[in-house]
Amino acid sequence: MQNNKVLKDVRYALRLRNKKLEKIFELGDIRISEDEIEKLLSKDKTREFLNCNNKYLHGFLNGLIKYYRGDGTEEMRRKRTRFVRITKINANNLVLKKIKVALSLRNEDVADIFKLGEIDITNSELNGIFRNERSRIYRKCGDKYLRKFLKGLIVYKRGNLTEEK
């Protein structure tokens, strides 16, 4: 799934303004201006469009974790230094894991969010998505699952938007 779309959906679901986005990027060790944020959030057909690469997206998600959960203790920071290589195979899984951690969601909450996104997911499928990719029960999170999760996250955080109209 396109990283810009993930960024836009998370921003919308959590009601984050550009100033707050700038702060979150900074917490994720990404220096970015408000002008660059505007370009990341612009439509992809415009000249101002700036593609959100994996470094920006995962910096944003790491900052989101720090923003909602704090930086943690020194011991926790040392454990976090383990480098996880972002590939096409695990990119969506990492996005899901980081959102789950940032918002302190339990597996039941994640399953409910998927349900709001119109996907029924079993516990074993969910466990497979959150496993290390070397695990024998690892399950790749496809674009459809991530898209439906983000759709469900919007409903979970903002309420059913069709009922308000």
Protein Blocks (a to p, Z undefined) as FASTA:
>chain_A
ZZklmmmmmmmmnopafklmmmmmmmnopacdfklmmmmmmcfkbmklccddfklmmmmm
mmmmmmmnonbjfklmmmmmpccdddfklmmmmmmmmmmmmnopafklmmmmmmmnopac
dfklmmmmmpcfkbmkbccddfklmmmmmmmmmmmmnopfklmZZ
